[in-house]
């Protein structure tokens, strides 16, 4: 399969210098783990000879000012969500999840987080306003003659900026302020498409479908209140009163979707959605020497790696101790990405690291299990390398992502509320280590995922450059984008035809009645 | 762009001998023009080292018994639609269309053809029964250990046979017994997806949407009566009473769809639909010497080519004379594929041929206009080569296909009822020749169509072999295939939630009433 990827890369090397001579790409990224995968895409675009300009906030906590492969415009921002706020929020979510029921946890997230989300999008809105109000910056952006805007629409600023600058738009997307992106563009029957945080699969019982429908209605209200209204005000101010924000949002030329149908459940899609799930995955590079030595020291038992992602830097002390104690009982070696204070129960077999080359480790033959929080990036990497997962989801889509692996027999999920009880953590790891089906199923998914006519990254690059070459991809946008809801759902047509049928029946009824009356009346007269 | 196709072919040459060592493919084709494009796919599969076995009827009028690249099982068939019947039917349709109004023409087709369609599918059903009843044939088919069944589901026999033999199924498809194939598998909002023969675009007025809805209901009834019931009886007989034919029909692993979104309007699609529109197109080969000499003799004026497809071998004499007379007035040379008797008015500039290398002619720089009936194959070829079209649609989807080109400014449509009046034919050809926008628009569509990360043919071959490698593509089939209509549309959930809301309101109402009664009664007593 590697040969296929190599050949595919070769093909692009032959093809692309001819089809694209290095364009200008304006990038409006989203922070946090979203930046990590945007950054990978940017490095690939840079290696294809494109000039990348990134708009970042002066308070950005991930996006460095300038770099070897991109230049930046730094916008002085009064405030923007920073890493410390996120870390504190994570700890409070973990505390809550440990005590809460799934329903309560959802209500907590939906209602309790509504205020936080509204504030979050308001902050992003202020940031976008600051960009457009900076006349000097806008002049420079206009002068640069960009070919395309590349953005992650988890933040709503990119589409507004693209419209203001009148530029084609490409999404690197999974979430759309913040509903699952497909819901914005493709028909999405709630009967078999699980809503984020529903913890359902695509095969639902009646009451799961009821729950899914309720969650759908709630999430639609959340999106409306927390985001649409906020951004609509900015549209009104800078784009005129006729510009509907949501229409703008779903009018992107190409949607590079960070999933594929080995990971996600098959569902309706649209012609301008390009699936690039696993685009960040690649064959493993050799590990740094100290890591390689540590991994090799595991002997036949192999290695377990654990990471709870970008946001979760530390865990409550008792939970961390429980996890460390479980690891200490295993014959495997453990590499644990953990920034919190060192747990007291940490065994000699466990190495705490601030950061680890996750893709290279997952591709190492000695790595047997991945303990993960279930972020999309990590799950796709586990899937690419065929490594079974013990899932410890924290918030948002993480539980859903892990359910997709569990449903296919490749993962075991623990919840924060039970992970530190009855040796659950230790038992789960031992089960995934000792039951061959977990690994076999992940290897099967890996084979399916890798068997594509073109790699996800090459596909993504092709379509970004397609939009640059053709100044958009209008021919792939459905006419439905320009339709009112009642036209789209044929409500007016149904009413008209229903009325027509009713009229016909009524006419026949009246005619028959008149006929009866006419035929009866003479009798009365005769009498 | 040709370099891209070459490289892509090179890539497949490198990749595919490793990934597929020549499998066994069972082919159940549809006759007529459908066989032409199936044949092209089969030749490509043969060149990739696969063994092809075709099931054909002893009355087949297109599929030859054995060949250098496939072997056949010939089934003695009592009757099957033959070429003569088709030719006669075509002439009667042409006669009708010349006199009819569009609405009448549709009613004629829908109602008048219903009997013919039912008879047609009954004949195919008998043919399938004859295959399954032939125990020796079935034993041979089982012994051959086929990897996949490849079929065109315009005839309903393929899916039944695949199920009977328990084999994975790939479709080479545009029509599904005989509705547009997307309607079988993907959500299809009638508000912007024009029904076959509606002659609408994806931007419809209110009354066009009403018309489209009526046509949709009629076509669904037609499919049900003319085909579903016929094939269901065969399912009941050979697969048991629990097997629903339509569920079987939409359960194919991969749908190789003979359109793309440069030709067709963007619309919802599904993960297991692969677009291979234009897969039959390729760079032109040199013409036979006599044709090349004829083409070159046209000088700066260039050449017009005309073909009304596989089915229309001749036209009514007066219409043929009118067309020939119009051609005779032009300075261009004309190549006309026509099997009828030589029109009296034929000019010296017009060459009548029984057959022409259409793809090679369309790719010739001297060819200026293509006079076509609007079959999918021809329209895709015109689009690939960027040649503007004068359309003369005869029946079924031909007018719709041409409307897709006309809507994008690449074609001018004439109807059979007006083609021979007021020099319409001559005027249309002169307009398309002299107005540069026609050619520019077709060239733009051609550029868009050719700009794909992998050629349609390579994509089709990849996915056929994918199904062979993985014994199906179950992971790409949506869960909706196994759902009842009321679950899929959440009717039960809506009723349940509606009922629950009603119950809550009713309870509140009763409680308030009780409360009022309790609070009012003492007053009454006091009085």
Interface residues (C-beta under 8 A of the other chain):
Chain A: X3 X4 X7 X8 X10 X11 X14 X15 X18 X19 X186 X187 X189 X190 X191 X192 X202 X203 X206 X209 X210 X213 X214 X261 X262 X265 X266 X267 X268 X269 X270 X271 X272 X447 X448 X451 X453 X454 X458 X459 X462 X463 X466 X469 X470 X475 X476 X477 X478 X479 X480 X483 X487 X488 X489 X490 X492 X493 X494 X496 X497
Chain B: X3 X4 X7 X8 X10 X11 X14 X15 X18 X19 X186 X187 X189 X190 X191 X192 X202 X203 X206 X209 X210 X213 X214 X261 X262 X265 X266 X267 X268 X269 X270 X271 X272 X447 X448 X451 X453 X454 X458 X459 X462 X463 X466 X469 X470 X475 X476 X477 X478 X479 X480 X483 X487 X488 X489 X490 X492 X493 X494 X496 X497
